[in-house]
Amino acid sequence: MLRRAAISGTCASLVSTGMLACGGTVDCGSAFAPVNAVSHWIWGERAMHANGPSVRHTVLGYVIHHAMSVFWAVFYETAVSRHHACGALRTLALGGLGVAGLACLVDLKYTPHRLTPGFERRLSPRMLALVYLAFGLALPLGSLLLRHAARKR
């Protein structure tokens, strides 16, 4: 379970980080700003104004985002675990979108301000929706990669 979650979470983290970069470029002129904002967990308000790449903000922001992506992937893998071997792509995709919707709700409505993702303060609602959509659609990639690897053996 944890191995699958690590793979699915990594896929979702990479794809959603790409979408964060695209959204940042469009909404605030910096591909790094939304990822940097995640580091507000450690650096507070300063992270909200960091626009360039840095170890302090960009690397730490990505590490936090990646860890939380794997956290949410545990819920995804639990939900779709019985569909891995023969599950239809539709079932896996709906599972990913459901978990992304739950993550969005929890992140933006029920999480204390200090522990929100932070990127919601740098992106428009439309871009934010695209980030969570990308996250949800990327979660099944791990399942598909594992299925493909099993067939090759």
Buried (B, 14 or more C-beta within 10 A) or exposed (E): EEEBBBBBBBBBBBBBBBBBBBBBBBBBEBBBBBBBBBBBBEBEEEBBEBBEEBEBBBBBBBEBBBEBBBEBBBBBBBBBEEBBEEBEEEBBBBBBBBBBEBBBEEBBEEEEEEEBBBBBBBBEEEBBEBBBBBBBBBBBBBBBBBBEEEEEE
